[in-house]
Amino acid sequence: MNLFGKPAKVLLLLLISGSTYAQQQNTVTVHAGQGKTTISKYIYSHFAEHLGRCIYGGFYVGDTSKIPNTAGVRNDIVAALKKMKIPSLRWPGGCFADTYHWKDGIGPKDKRPSIVNKWWGGVTEDNSFGTHDFLNMCELLGTDPYLAGNIGSGTVQELADWVQYVGSDNKNPMSNLRRENGRDKPWDVRFWGVGNEAWGCGGNMTPEYYANEFKKYATFMTGDKLFRIASGANSADYHWTETLMKTIPGHLMEGVALHHYSVIEWNKKGPAVKFTDEQYFRTMKSALFMEELVTKHSAIMDKYDPQKKIALVVDEWGGWYDVEDGTNPGFLYQQNTMRDALIAGVTLNIFNNHADRVRMANLAQAINVLQAVILTDKEKMVLTPTYHIMEMYNVHQDATLLPVEVNTKDYVFGNEKLPAVSVSASVDKAGVAHITLTNIDPKNAQDIDITLDGLAFKGVTGRILTSKSLQDHNTFAVPDKLKPAAFKDASVKGGKLKVKLPPISIVVLKLKK
């Protein structure tokens, strides 16, 4: 089943080679007449794990809190995420998913057993936020839930029962139990993860073993239009993807996951704010590696699925650094700087340009964890630079991808170099075209000539997120240091766009018809 529309080949000449980056000018050609592929809105999805203060103290404060809430979910967070347009939210993990038993989180809250979160800080949780709480919150947000099932410590019956509990309208033991717990009609849950990181915390399985487990679990997951997502590769483990694609029949699997974080070194990740120029370069090199990963995993999938019916689902991505001083190491709380905004900008451009195969992606994570879009401190809330990029880029959601050719100058550090400019473009259902551009060079502005092949336009407006320093960030004391502003350095000359991108900047252009 191809849930997201007709796939199409995308033309992207943003190649990681010295010959491409040695150009003396930045040029972009947007092929407006070649648009065929829809950029799925689900590329702009998010992730909420029982990890640190993402759920408790983040989304959920309880219905007795003085912080304004609806059934315990913070109203200010709901409003912020609705503005950002969050199409899907993954829960309850992550590593937590394969130790989570969903029946512990239903029924009267005072009767629910407490559990120890073995993965993240060893804290005790009371299960006050469970299936009903999450799915009702998704309805508040206007977002599609993505449930990650437990195959590491769970059973086939347990996952099959969860599918029936949330999705069946027939009379059966699970739907009857749901009604007893206060929900008459089922929720609309299409997206299901069949385990998480089966190569690691999900069971330390081989791909061959996991493929057989997946087939067994998927066989007993019954319901209308289920979108079953296999636990996919860790970054460049192409053998994992190959094994799943050649072993699992297409009628049992709608998506294959991929996880990749922008990390300098796993054992020495570096600080979130006080990072060096070298650490910045290494982080951006890791972020741009997503282009190679998506290309190579997609090529493997093409061998077994040339019609591109199965989606590549990058359901964990983002920057990962050392935790902030004085915080629980297991809570993965980190600040969010201009560097993170640039990671988001280049990564989303990569996903857009590969929308023929990438049809869902989930930033890790939504609140107070890793590359969060929102940080909270009791009643206080701050929107991060990453939030603003996700909000600015939402113009691409469900728009038609316009293929781009990009020649870019280099961002040079020592003897290494990266492409300075990243681009993607689309046209929405109203015929309005948008172009998103990032300049990751911390010192040099980029003058760009943009040719629009097959698209007539009369003018251009834009928005920009930039700052003087890569280390700049929003705080609870100064929450609006980084926020989008009107962009004035784009003009129309001779039928072309002339754009000047400041150093470390992300721009969204809107073309006037």
C-alpha positions as CSV (number, residue, x, y, z in Angstrom):
1,M,0.0,0.0,0.0
2,N,1.4,3.4,-1.0
3,L,-0.3,5.7,1.6
4,F,1.4,8.8,0.5
5,G,0.7,9.1,-3.2
6,K,2.5,8.4,-6.4
7,P,6.3,8.3,-6.2
8,A,8.5,10.0,-8.7
9,K,12.2,10.3,-9.4
10,V,13.7,13.5,-7.9
11,L,16.6,15.3,-9.6
12,L,19.1,16.4,-7.0
13,L,22.6,17.4,-7.9
14,L,23.9,18.2,-4.5
15,L,26.8,15.8,-4.6
16,I,29.4,15.4,-2.0
17,S,32.5,15.8,-4.2
18,G,35.2,18.4,-4.5
19,S,34.4,19.0,-8.2
20,T,30.8,20.1,-7.3
21,Y,31.8,22.3,-4.4
22,A,34.7,24.0,-6.2
23,Q,32.3,26.2,-8.2
24,Q,33.0,29.9,-7.9
25,Q,29.4,30.9,-7.7
26,N,26.1,29.6,-6.2
27,T,23.5,28.7,-8.7
28,V,20.2,27.0,-8.3
29,T,17.8,25.8,-11.0
30,V,14.3,24.9,-9.9
31,H,12.5,22.7,-12.5
32,A,9.0,23.8,-11.9
33,G,7.6,21.8,-14.8
34,Q,8.9,18.5,-13.5
35,G,7.1,18.4,-10.2
36,K,5.4,15.0,-9.7
37,T,6.2,13.8,-6.2
38,T,4.2,14.9,-3.1
39,I,6.3,15.9,-0.1
40,S,4.4,14.0,2.6
41,K,3.4,16.0,5.6
42,Y,4.6,13.1,7.7
43,I,8.2,14.1,7.0
44,Y,7.5,16.8,9.6
45,S,6.5,14.4,12.4
46,H,7.8,14.2,16.0
47,F,8.7,11.8,18.7
48,A,7.6,11.6,22.4
49,E,9.3,9.0,24.6
50,H,9.0,8.2,28.3
51,L,12.4,9.8,28.7
52,G,13.4,12.5,31.1
53,R,10.9,15.3,31.1
54,C,9.4,14.7,27.7
55,I,6.1,13.3,29.0
56,Y,6.0,14.0,32.7
57,G,6.8,17.7,33.2
58,G,6.7,18.2,29.5
59,F,3.5,17.3,27.7
60,Y,1.7,16.1,30.9
61,V,1.4,17.9,34.2
62,G,-1.7,16.2,35.5
63,D,-5.2,17.6,35.8
64,T,-4.6,19.0,39.3
65,S,-1.7,21.3,38.1
66,K,-2.0,25.1,38.3
67,I,-0.6,25.2,34.8
68,P,-3.5,25.6,32.4
69,N,-4.2,22.1,31.0
70,T,-6.8,19.9,29.3
71,A,-7.0,16.5,31.0
72,G,-3.5,17.1,32.3
73,V,-1.9,18.1,28.9
74,R,-0.5,21.7,28.9
75,N,-2.6,24.1,26.8
76,D,0.4,26.2,25.8
77,I,2.2,23.2,24.4
78,V,-0.9,22.2,22.4
79,A,-1.2,25.7,21.0
80,A,2.5,25.8,20.0
81,L,2.5,22.4,18.3
82,K,-0.7,23.1,16.4
83,K,0.9,26.3,15.0
84,M,3.9,24.3,14.0
85,K,1.6,21.7,12.3
86,I,2.6,18.4,13.8
87,P,1.3,15.7,11.5
88,S,2.2,12.6,13.6
89,L,3.6,11.8,17.0
90,R,5.5,8.6,17.9
91,W,5.1,7.1,21.4
92,P,6.0,5.6,23.9
93,G,9.5,5.0,22.6
94,G,12.3,4.5,21.7
95,C,14.0,2.0,23.9
96,F,11.2,2.4,26.4
97,A,8.8,0.8,23.9
98,D,10.2,-2.6,24.3
99,T,9.8,-2.6,28.0
100,Y,6.3,-1.0,28.0
101,H,3.3,-3.1,28.6
102,W,0.3,-1.1,27.5
103,K,-2.3,-2.7,29.9
104,D,-0.4,-1.2,32.8
105,G,-1.5,2.3,31.5
106,I,-5.2,1.8,31.2
107,G,-8.1,1.9,33.7
108,P,-8.4,3.9,36.9
109,K,-5.1,5.8,37.5
110,D,-5.0,4.9,41.1
111,K,-5.0,1.2,40.2
112,R,-2.2,1.3,37.7
113,P,1.1,-0.3,38.7
114,S,4.3,1.8,39.0
115,I,7.3,0.8,36.8
116,V,11.0,1.6,36.8
117,N,12.3,3.1,33.6
118,K,15.4,1.0,33.2
119,W,16.6,2.8,30.1
120,W,16.4,6.5,31.1
121,G,17.6,7.4,34.6
122,G,16.1,4.5,36.5
123,V,13.2,6.6,37.7
124,T,9.9,5.2,38.9
125,E,6.8,6.1,36.8
126,D,3.2,5.7,37.9
127,N,1.7,5.0,34.5
128,S,-0.7,7.9,34.9
129,F,0.0,8.8,31.2
130,G,-1.1,5.8,29.1
131,T,-2.9,4.8,26.0
132,H,-6.1,6.9,26.5
133,D,-4.1,9.9,27.6
134,F,-1.8,9.8,24.6
135,L,-4.5,9.1,22.0
136,N,-6.8,11.8,23.4
137,M,-3.8,14.2,23.4
138,C,-3.3,13.4,19.7
139,E,-6.9,14.4,19.1
140,L,-6.3,17.7,20.9
141,L,-3.2,18.3,18.8
142,G,-4.9,17.3,15.5
143,T,-2.1,14.8,14.9
144,D,-2.0,11.2,13.9
145,P,-0.7,8.8,16.5
146,Y,2.2,6.5,15.8
147,L,2.4,3.7,18.4
148,A,5.6,1.7,18.8
149,G,4.9,-1.9,19.8
150,N,6.8,-4.0,22.3
151,I,8.4,-7.1,20.7
152,G,11.5,-7.1,22.8
153,S,9.8,-8.1,26.1
154,G,6.3,-8.5,24.9
155,T,4.3,-11.1,23.0
156,V,2.4,-11.4,19.8
157,Q,-0.9,-11.5,21.7
158,E,-0.1,-8.4,23.6
159,L,0.5,-6.3,20.5
160,A,-2.4,-7.9,18.7
161,D,-4.6,-7.0,21.7
162,W,-3.4,-3.4,21.6
163,V,-4.3,-3.0,17.9
164,Q,-7.8,-4.3,18.7
165,Y,-8.1,-2.2,21.9
166,V,-7.5,1.1,20.1
167,G,-8.9,0.3,16.6
168,S,-11.8,-2.2,16.8
169,D,-15.4,-1.1,16.7
170,N,-16.7,-4.7,16.9
171,K,-17.8,-6.5,20.0
172,N,-14.8,-8.3,21.3
173,P,-12.9,-8.6,24.6
174,M,-10.5,-5.7,23.8
175,S,-13.1,-3.2,22.4
176,N,-15.3,-4.1,25.3
177,L,-12.5,-3.3,27.7
178,R,-11.9,0.0,26.0
179,R,-15.6,0.9,26.5
180,E,-15.4,-0.1,30.1
181,N,-12.5,2.4,30.4
182,G,-14.6,5.2,29.1
183,R,-14.0,5.3,25.3
184,D,-16.8,4.1,23.1
185,K,-15.6,4.7,19.6
186,P,-12.1,3.5,18.5
187,W,-9.3,6.0,17.7
188,D,-7.9,6.2,14.2
189,V,-4.4,4.6,14.7
190,R,-2.8,3.7,11.4
191,F,0.9,3.9,12.2
192,W,2.5,1.0,14.1
193,G,6.1,0.4,14.8
194,V,6.9,-3.3,15.2
195,G,9.6,-2.9,17.8
196,N,12.3,-0.4,18.0
197,E,16.1,-0.6,17.3
198,A,15.9,-4.4,17.3
199,W,19.7,-4.4,16.6
200,G,20.3,-2.8,20.0
201,C,18.0,-2.0,23.0
202,G,15.1,-3.7,21.3
203,G,16.7,-7.2,21.7
204,N,20.2,-7.2,20.2
205,M,18.8,-9.3,17.3
206,T,20.4,-10.1,14.0
207,P,18.5,-8.8,11.0
208,E,17.6,-12.4,9.9
209,Y,16.1,-13.1,13.3
210,Y,14.3,-9.8,13.5
211,A,12.8,-10.3,10.0
212,N,11.2,-13.6,11.1
213,E,9.9,-11.9,14.3
214,F,8.5,-9.1,12.3
215,K,6.6,-11.5,10.0
216,K,5.1,-13.3,13.0
217,Y,3.9,-10.1,14.7
218,A,2.7,-8.4,11.5
219,T,0.6,-11.4,10.6
220,F,-1.5,-11.1,13.7
221,M,-1.9,-7.3,13.6
222,T,-5.3,-7.0,12.0
223,G,-7.2,-3.9,11.2
224,D,-8.1,-1.5,8.4
225,K,-5.3,0.4,6.7
226,L,-2.6,-0.4,9.2
227,F,0.8,1.0,8.3
228,R,3.3,-1.4,9.8
229,I,6.9,0.0,10.2
230,A,9.8,-2.4,10.6
231,S,12.6,-1.6,13.0
232,G,15.2,-0.5,10.6
233,A,18.9,0.1,10.3
234,N,21.3,1.9,12.6
235,S,22.7,4.6,10.3
236,A,24.9,2.9,7.6
237,D,24.0,-0.7,8.3
238,Y,22.9,-1.4,4.7
239,H,22.9,-5.2,5.3
240,W,20.0,-4.7,7.8
241,T,17.9,-3.0,5.1
242,E,18.8,-5.6,2.5
243,T,17.8,-8.4,4.8
244,L,14.5,-6.9,5.6
245,M,13.6,-6.1,2.1
246,K,14.4,-9.5,0.7
247,T,12.9,-11.5,3.6
248,I,9.7,-9.7,4.5
249,P,6.8,-10.0,1.9
250,G,5.6,-6.6,0.7
251,H,2.0,-7.3,1.9
252,L,3.2,-7.4,5.5
253,M,5.2,-4.2,5.6
254,E,4.4,-0.6,4.7
255,G,7.5,1.1,6.0
256,V,11.2,0.5,7.0
257,A,12.7,2.7,9.6
258,L,16.2,4.3,9.7
259,H,17.9,6.0,12.7
260,H,20.7,8.5,12.4
261,Y,21.8,11.2,14.8
262,S,24.2,14.1,14.1
263,V,26.9,13.2,16.5
264,I,30.6,14.2,16.7
265,E,31.6,11.0,18.6
266,W,29.4,8.7,20.5
267,N,31.7,8.6,23.5
268,K,32.5,12.3,23.4
269,K,29.6,14.2,22.0
270,G,30.6,17.6,23.1
271,P,28.6,20.5,24.6
272,A,25.3,21.7,23.3
273,V,26.2,25.4,23.6
274,K,29.9,25.9,24.3
275,F,31.1,24.0,21.2
276,T,34.1,24.9,19.1
277,D,34.4,25.6,15.4
278,E,35.7,22.1,14.8
279,Q,32.8,20.5,16.8
280,Y,30.4,22.5,14.7
281,F,32.0,21.3,11.5
282,R,31.9,17.7,12.6
283,T,28.3,18.0,13.6
284,M,27.3,19.4,10.2
285,K,29.3,16.7,8.4
286,S,27.3,14.1,10.3
287,A,24.0,15.9,9.5
288,L,24.8,16.1,5.8
289,F,25.7,12.3,5.9
290,M,21.9,11.8,5.9
291,E,22.0,12.5,2.1
292,E,24.3,9.5,1.5
293,L,22.3,7.3,4.0
294,V,18.9,8.0,2.4
295,T,20.4,7.5,-1.1
296,K,22.0,4.2,-0.4
297,H,19.1,2.7,1.7
298,S,16.7,3.9,-1.0
299,A,18.7,2.1,-3.7
300,I,18.5,-1.1,-1.8
301,M,14.8,-0.7,-1.3
302,D,14.4,0.0,-5.1
303,K,15.9,-3.4,-5.9
304,Y,13.0,-5.2,-4.1
305,D,10.4,-2.6,-4.4
306,P,10.8,-0.7,-7.7
307,Q,7.3,0.8,-7.5
308,K,8.3,2.4,-4.2
309,K,5.3,1.1,-2.3
310,I,7.2,0.8,1.0
311,A,8.2,4.0,2.7
312,L,11.6,4.8,4.2
313,V,10.7,6.1,7.7
314,V,13.5,8.1,9.4
315,D,11.8,8.0,12.7
316,E,14.7,9.2,14.8
317,W,17.0,12.0,13.7
318,G,18.5,15.2,15.2
319,G,21.6,16.5,17.1
320,W,22.8,14.6,20.1
321,Y,25.3,16.2,22.6
322,D,26.3,15.9,26.2
323,V,23.6,16.7,28.7
324,E,23.5,20.1,30.4
325,D,25.6,20.4,33.6
326,G,23.6,19.5,36.8
327,T,21.0,17.4,35.0
328,N,20.3,13.7,35.1
329,P,22.5,12.0,32.5
330,G,19.7,9.7,31.7
331,F,17.3,12.5,30.9
332,L,19.2,13.7,27.7
333,Y,18.3,17.3,28.3
334,Q,20.3,19.7,26.1
335,Q,20.0,23.3,25.0
336,N,19.1,24.1,21.4
337,T,21.2,26.7,19.5
338,M,21.5,28.1,16.0
339,R,23.5,25.0,15.1
340,D,20.4,22.9,15.7
341,A,18.4,25.1,13.5
342,L,20.9,24.5,10.7
343,I,20.8,20.7,11.3
344,A,17.0,20.9,10.9
345,G,17.2,23.1,7.8
346,V,19.6,20.8,5.9
347,T,18.0,17.6,7.0
348,L,14.5,18.7,6.0
349,N,15.8,19.7,2.6
350,I,17.3,16.3,2.2
351,F,14.1,14.6,3.2
352,N,12.1,16.8,0.8
353,N,14.4,16.0,-2.1
354,H,14.0,12.3,-1.5
355,A,10.2,12.4,-1.0
356,D,9.7,9.6,-3.5
357,R,11.0,7.2,-0.8
358,V,11.1,9.2,2.5
359,R,7.5,9.5,3.5
360,M,7.8,9.9,7.2
361,A,10.5,11.3,9.6
362,N,10.3,12.0,13.3
363,L,12.6,14.5,15.0
364,A,13.9,13.3,18.3
365,Q,12.4,14.6,20.6
366,A,9.5,17.0,21.0
367,I,10.0,18.4,24.5
368,N,13.0,18.6,26.9
369,V,14.9,15.8,25.2
370,L,17.7,15.9,22.6
371,Q,16.9,18.3,19.7
372,A,13.6,19.4,21.3
373,V,11.3,22.0,19.7
374,I,10.1,23.1,23.2
375,L,11.8,23.4,26.6
376,T,9.9,23.7,29.8
377,D,10.7,24.7,33.4
378,K,7.6,24.3,35.6
379,E,5.1,26.9,34.3
380,K,7.7,28.4,31.8
381,M,8.0,27.4,28.2
382,V,10.4,28.4,25.5
383,L,10.3,27.7,21.7
384,T,13.7,26.6,20.4
385,P,15.4,27.6,17.1
386,T,14.5,24.1,15.8
387,Y,10.8,24.9,16.5
388,H,11.0,27.9,14.3
389,I,12.6,26.0,11.4
390,M,9.9,23.3,11.6
391,E,7.2,26.0,11.6
392,M,8.8,27.9,8.7
393,Y,9.2,24.8,6.7
394,N,5.7,23.5,7.1
395,V,4.8,25.2,3.8
396,H,6.2,22.1,2.2
397,Q,3.7,19.7,3.9
398,D,1.8,17.8,1.2
399,A,3.1,20.2,-1.5
400,T,4.5,19.0,-4.8
401,L,8.3,18.7,-4.9
402,L,10.1,20.8,-7.5
403,P,13.4,19.1,-8.5
404,V,16.4,21.4,-8.0
405,E,19.9,21.5,-9.4
406,V,22.4,23.1,-7.0
407,N,25.9,24.3,-7.5
408,T,27.3,25.6,-4.2
409,K,30.5,27.1,-2.8
410,D,32.4,25.3,-0.1
411,Y,32.3,25.7,3.6
412,V,35.9,25.0,4.3
413,F,37.4,24.0,7.6
414,G,41.1,23.0,7.6
415,N,41.6,20.5,4.8
416,E,37.9,19.5,4.7
417,K,34.9,21.0,3.0
418,L,31.1,20.7,3.0
419,P,28.5,22.2,0.7
420,A,27.7,25.7,2.1
421,V,24.2,25.9,0.6
422,S,21.3,23.4,0.8
423,V,18.0,23.9,-1.1
424,S,14.6,22.3,-1.6
425,A,11.5,23.7,-3.3
426,S,7.8,22.9,-3.7
427,V,4.5,24.3,-5.0
428,D,1.3,23.9,-3.0
429,K,-2.2,23.1,-4.0
430,A,-3.0,26.8,-4.5
431,G,-0.1,27.1,-7.0
432,V,2.2,29.0,-4.6
433,A,5.9,28.1,-4.8
434,H,8.3,28.0,-1.8
435,I,12.0,27.6,-1.8
436,T,13.9,26.8,1.4
437,L,17.7,27.6,1.6
438,T,20.3,27.1,4.3
439,N,23.8,28.6,4.5
440,I,25.9,26.6,7.0
441,D,29.0,28.7,6.5
442,P,29.6,30.5,9.8
443,K,31.7,33.3,8.2
444,N,30.7,33.9,4.6
445,A,27.4,35.2,3.1
446,Q,26.3,33.4,-0.1
447,D,25.1,35.3,-3.2
448,I,22.8,32.9,-5.1
449,D,21.3,33.1,-8.6
450,I,18.1,31.1,-8.8
451,T,16.5,30.2,-12.2
452,L,12.9,29.0,-12.1
453,D,12.4,26.8,-15.1
454,G,8.7,26.7,-16.1
455,L,7.4,28.9,-13.3
456,A,6.1,32.5,-13.8
457,F,6.2,34.8,-10.8
458,K,6.0,38.5,-10.2
459,G,7.7,39.0,-6.9
460,V,9.1,37.4,-3.8
461,T,8.8,37.6,0.0
462,G,10.6,35.7,2.6
463,R,11.3,34.8,6.3
464,I,14.7,34.2,7.8
465,L,16.2,32.7,11.0
466,T,19.8,33.8,11.7
467,S,22.0,35.1,14.4
468,K,25.4,36.5,15.0
469,S,26.7,33.4,16.8
470,L,26.3,29.7,16.3
471,Q,26.0,29.4,20.0
472,D,23.0,31.7,20.4
473,H,19.9,30.2,21.9
474,N,16.6,31.0,23.6
475,T,16.4,30.9,27.4
476,F,13.5,31.1,29.9
477,A,14.9,34.6,30.7
478,V,15.2,35.7,27.1
479,P,12.8,33.4,25.1
480,D,12.8,35.4,21.9
481,K,16.5,36.0,21.2
482,L,16.1,33.8,18.1
483,K,12.9,34.0,16.1
484,P,11.9,34.4,12.4
485,A,12.0,37.8,10.8
486,A,11.1,39.2,7.4
487,F,13.8,38.6,4.8
488,K,14.6,41.5,2.5
489,D,17.6,40.3,0.5
490,A,15.7,38.6,-2.4
491,S,14.8,40.3,-5.6
492,V,13.7,39.6,-9.1
493,K,16.2,40.6,-11.9
494,G,16.0,39.5,-15.5
495,G,13.5,36.7,-14.7
496,K,15.8,35.3,-12.0
497,L,15.9,35.5,-8.3
498,K,18.9,37.1,-6.7
499,V,19.3,36.1,-3.1
500,K,21.9,37.0,-0.5
501,L,22.1,34.5,2.4
502,P,23.9,35.8,5.6
503,P,26.2,33.4,7.3
504,I,24.5,30.7,9.4
505,S,21.0,31.4,8.1
506,I,17.9,29.6,7.0
507,V,15.5,31.3,4.6
508,V,12.0,30.4,3.3
509,L,11.0,32.3,0.1
510,K,7.5,32.6,-1.2
511,L,7.0,33.5,-4.8
512,K,4.2,35.8,-5.8
513,K,2.2,34.7,-8.8
